[in-house]
Amino acid sequence: MHFNFGFTTIQVLWTLTFAALLVLLVVLLGRDRARRYPWFTTSIALIALQRLMSRLLFGRMPQLTLAEIFITLADVMALVGLLVLVEVARQAFHGVQRRIWIGWTLMLAAAAIYVLCVWGPWPDRRTLTVDSQLAVLRLMGLVAQKGEMLVGLLAVGLGLLVVLFGRRFKAGWRSHTQQIAIGLSTAAMAQLTVQRAWQTILMKAAPHTEAEFEHLMGLREKIFNANSVLYVAVLVWWIVWLWMDEPGTAVAAEIPSVAAAEAVIDAPTDGERR
């Protein structure tokens, strides 16, 4: 029996992702996590805004105007992504000596930049000019693309460091910082894997007929849909862990309340004072 729900896989995944982003924002704001992770909250809000704009604006505005909006937003999101990593690193390794912090930062940045440089393709330098509006948009698009990839590479490295060494500082297994780092690294690793797999397929594939081309596009859709499913799982991961309090938080909150109650009980009455 075949059921026809009238929705495509892409539409269902878009709806699930957008709903999960909104729920995560509610958790971050409602559970007061946004105060501790302001840049992470900002990044989630920007992702939700980007997805909403893509649904509302595509096909309703000139292509050049759309390109200007979304490329500019992508550049901003890449910058915010770097700030998120700095925020998570500071929360995870608070108290680390400055020289150790600088050393690990330089090593992680050098490794990520090296991978970024050898991971092509890169456009010809002669095309990277700013002599026209299209050339500016092309340059901004390159910055957004490579910036997103750099953020992903750094997220993978940072997630590994937090898992291995976070327990020694303030990012144990059940801490919010480690759960955010694990989610960031998982989503980044999946995104990088999808990009690399698709580039490899394009280099080897050479469709000669319309059927072969449609098969290639169908394969692309399945790969990117799988990545979307994993991202939804990451959002659910964040929702669950950020909703729960960190170990010791509830106990620490109860201590002042108990102390206040005992103070009220032990306080002398008016008769005793007299």
C-alpha positions as CSV (number, residue, x, y, z in Angstrom):
1,M,0.0,0.0,0.0
2,H,1.4,3.4,-1.0
3,F,0.6,6.5,1.2
4,N,0.8,9.9,-0.4
5,F,1.2,12.6,2.2
6,G,1.7,15.4,-0.3
7,F,5.1,16.4,1.2
8,T,8.5,15.8,-0.2
9,T,11.5,14.6,1.9
10,I,13.1,18.0,1.6
11,Q,10.0,19.7,2.9
12,V,9.7,17.3,5.9
13,L,13.3,17.7,6.8
14,W,13.1,21.5,6.5
15,T,10.1,21.6,8.8
16,L,11.7,19.3,11.4
17,T,15.0,21.3,11.3
18,F,13.2,24.6,11.7
19,A,11.0,23.3,14.5
20,A,14.0,21.9,16.3
21,L,15.9,25.2,16.0
22,L,12.9,27.1,17.5
23,V,12.7,24.6,20.4
24,L,16.4,24.9,21.0
25,L,16.1,28.7,21.1
26,V,13.3,28.4,23.6
27,V,15.4,26.1,25.8
28,L,18.4,28.4,25.6
29,L,16.4,31.4,26.6
30,G,13.9,29.8,28.9
31,R,16.5,27.8,30.9
32,D,18.8,30.8,31.0
33,R,21.6,29.1,28.9
34,A,21.8,32.1,26.6
35,R,23.5,34.2,29.3
36,R,26.4,31.7,29.5
37,Y,26.5,30.9,25.7
38,P,25.5,34.2,23.9
39,W,27.4,33.5,20.7
40,F,26.1,29.9,20.4
41,T,22.5,31.3,20.9
42,T,23.2,33.9,18.3
43,S,24.4,31.3,15.8
44,I,21.3,29.2,16.3
45,A,19.1,32.3,15.7
46,L,21.0,33.1,12.5
47,I,20.6,29.5,11.2
48,A,16.9,29.7,11.9
49,L,16.7,33.1,10.2
50,Q,18.6,31.8,7.1
51,R,16.3,28.8,6.7
52,L,13.2,30.9,7.1
53,M,14.4,33.5,4.6
54,S,15.3,30.7,2.1
55,R,11.7,29.5,2.3
56,L,10.0,32.9,2.1
57,L,12.3,34.8,-0.4
58,F,13.3,32.3,-3.1
59,G,11.4,32.9,-6.2
60,R,10.0,36.2,-5.0
61,M,13.0,38.5,-5.4
62,P,15.5,39.2,-8.1
63,Q,18.4,36.7,-8.2
64,L,21.1,39.3,-7.7
65,T,19.3,40.7,-4.6
66,L,18.9,37.3,-3.2
67,A,22.6,36.6,-3.7
68,E,23.6,39.8,-1.9
69,I,21.4,38.9,1.1
70,F,22.4,35.3,1.5
71,I,26.1,35.7,0.8
72,T,26.3,38.6,3.3
73,L,24.4,36.5,5.8
74,A,26.7,33.5,5.2
75,D,29.8,35.8,5.8
76,V,28.2,36.9,9.1
77,M,27.5,33.3,10.1
78,A,31.0,32.2,9.4
79,L,32.3,35.0,11.7
80,V,29.8,34.1,14.4
81,G,30.9,30.5,14.0
82,L,34.4,31.4,14.9
83,L,33.2,33.3,18.0
84,V,31.2,30.3,19.0
85,L,34.3,28.2,19.0
86,V,36.2,30.8,21.1
87,E,33.3,30.9,23.5
88,V,33.2,27.1,23.9
89,A,37.0,26.9,24.2
90,R,37.0,29.5,27.0
91,Q,34.2,27.7,28.9
92,A,35.9,24.3,28.5
93,F,39.5,25.3,29.4
94,H,38.9,28.1,31.9
95,G,42.0,28.4,34.1
96,V,44.5,27.0,31.6
97,Q,47.8,28.7,31.6
98,R,48.2,31.4,28.9
99,R,51.1,29.8,27.1
100,I,49.3,26.4,26.9
101,W,46.2,28.1,25.6
102,I,48.2,30.0,23.0
103,G,50.1,26.9,22.0
104,W,47.1,24.7,21.5
105,T,45.3,27.5,19.6
106,L,48.1,28.0,17.2
107,M,48.5,24.2,16.6
108,L,44.8,23.8,16.0
109,A,44.6,26.8,13.7
110,A,47.7,25.8,11.7
111,A,46.3,22.2,11.2
112,A,42.9,23.6,10.1
113,I,44.4,26.2,7.7
114,Y,46.7,23.6,6.2
115,V,43.7,21.2,5.4
116,L,41.8,24.2,4.1
117,C,44.6,25.2,1.7
118,V,45.0,21.7,0.3
119,W,41.3,21.0,0.1
120,G,40.3,22.5,-3.2
121,P,39.1,23.7,-5.5
122,W,40.4,27.2,-5.3
123,P,39.6,29.8,-8.0
124,D,42.2,31.5,-10.1
125,R,43.7,34.5,-8.4
126,R,43.0,36.6,-11.5
127,T,39.3,36.1,-11.0
128,L,39.4,37.5,-7.5
129,T,38.9,41.1,-8.3
130,V,36.5,43.8,-7.1
131,D,36.0,45.6,-10.3
132,S,32.3,44.9,-10.5
133,Q,29.3,44.0,-8.3
134,L,29.4,40.4,-9.5
135,A,33.1,40.1,-8.7
136,V,32.5,41.4,-5.2
137,L,29.8,38.9,-4.7
138,R,32.0,36.1,-6.0
139,L,34.7,37.1,-3.6
140,M,32.3,37.3,-0.7
141,G,30.9,33.9,-1.6
142,L,34.4,32.4,-1.6
143,V,35.0,34.0,1.9
144,A,31.8,32.5,3.1
145,Q,32.5,29.0,1.7
146,K,36.0,28.8,3.0
147,G,35.1,30.4,6.2
148,E,32.4,27.8,6.8
149,M,34.9,25.1,6.0
150,L,37.5,26.6,8.4
151,V,34.9,26.7,11.2
152,G,34.0,23.1,10.6
153,L,37.7,22.0,10.7
154,L,38.3,23.9,13.9
155,A,35.1,22.5,15.4
156,V,36.2,19.0,14.8
157,G,39.6,19.6,16.4
158,L,38.1,21.5,19.3
159,G,35.5,18.8,20.0
160,L,38.3,16.2,20.1
161,L,40.3,18.3,22.6
162,V,37.2,18.9,24.8
163,V,36.4,15.2,24.9
164,L,40.0,14.2,25.7
165,F,40.9,16.9,28.2
166,G,37.7,18.7,29.2
167,R,37.3,16.6,32.3
168,R,40.5,18.1,33.8
169,F,39.0,21.5,33.8
170,K,35.3,22.6,33.6
171,A,34.0,20.5,30.7
172,G,33.2,17.0,32.1
173,W,31.0,14.5,30.3
174,R,27.7,15.8,31.5
175,S,28.6,19.5,31.2
176,H,26.8,21.7,28.8
177,T,30.1,22.9,27.3
178,Q,31.1,19.4,26.3
179,Q,27.7,18.5,24.9
180,I,27.8,21.7,22.7
181,A,31.3,20.9,21.5
182,I,30.3,17.3,20.7
183,G,27.3,18.5,18.7
184,L,29.4,21.1,16.8
185,S,32.1,18.6,15.9
186,T,29.6,16.0,14.9
187,A,27.6,18.4,12.6
188,A,30.9,19.7,11.2
189,M,32.3,16.3,10.5
190,A,29.2,15.2,8.7
191,Q,29.1,18.4,6.6
192,L,32.8,18.0,5.6
193,T,32.3,14.4,4.8
194,V,29.3,15.2,2.6
195,Q,31.3,17.9,0.8
196,R,34.2,15.7,0.2
197,A,32.1,12.8,-1.0
198,W,30.2,14.9,-3.4
199,Q,33.4,16.4,-4.8
200,T,34.7,12.9,-5.3
201,I,31.6,11.8,-7.1
202,L,31.6,14.8,-9.4
203,M,35.3,14.2,-10.4
204,K,34.5,10.6,-11.3
205,A,31.0,10.9,-12.7
206,A,30.5,11.9,-16.3
207,P,26.8,11.5,-17.2
208,H,26.1,11.2,-20.9
209,T,22.4,10.7,-20.9
210,E,19.5,12.4,-19.1
211,A,18.8,9.2,-17.1
212,E,22.4,9.2,-15.8
213,F,22.1,12.9,-14.9
214,E,18.9,12.3,-13.0
215,H,20.5,9.4,-11.2
216,L,23.4,11.6,-10.2
217,M,21.0,14.3,-8.9
218,G,19.0,11.7,-7.0
219,L,22.2,10.5,-5.3
220,R,23.1,14.0,-4.4
221,E,19.7,14.5,-2.8
222,K,20.0,11.3,-0.7
223,I,23.5,12.4,0.5
224,F,22.4,15.8,1.6
225,N,19.1,14.5,3.1
226,A,21.2,12.1,5.2
227,N,23.2,15.1,6.4
228,S,20.0,16.9,7.3
229,V,18.8,14.0,9.3
230,L,22.0,13.9,11.3
231,Y,21.7,17.7,11.9
232,V,18.2,17.2,13.3
233,A,19.7,14.6,15.6
234,V,22.3,17.0,16.8
235,L,19.7,19.6,17.5
236,V,17.7,17.1,19.5
237,W,20.9,16.2,21.4
238,W,21.4,19.9,22.3
239,I,17.8,20.3,23.3
240,V,17.9,17.4,25.7
241,W,21.2,18.2,27.3
242,L,20.7,21.9,27.6
243,W,17.3,21.4,29.2
244,M,18.8,19.4,32.0
245,D,20.9,21.0,34.6
246,E,24.6,20.2,35.0
247,P,25.6,17.9,37.8
248,G,25.8,19.7,41.1
249,T,23.8,22.7,39.9
250,A,20.5,21.7,41.5
251,V,22.3,20.9,44.8
252,A,24.1,24.2,44.8
253,A,20.8,26.0,44.2
254,E,19.2,24.2,47.1
255,I,21.8,25.1,49.7
256,P,21.0,28.8,49.9
257,S,17.3,27.9,50.1
258,V,17.9,25.4,53.0
259,A,20.1,28.0,54.8
260,A,17.4,30.6,54.5
261,A,14.8,28.3,55.8
262,E,16.9,27.3,58.8
263,A,17.6,31.0,59.5
264,V,13.9,31.7,59.6
265,I,13.3,28.7,61.9
266,D,16.1,29.6,64.2
267,A,15.2,33.3,64.3
268,P,14.0,34.4,67.8
269,T,10.3,35.3,68.2
270,D,9.1,38.6,69.6
271,G,8.6,37.0,73.0
272,E,12.1,35.6,73.1
273,R,13.6,39.0,72.2
274,R,11.8,40.5,75.2
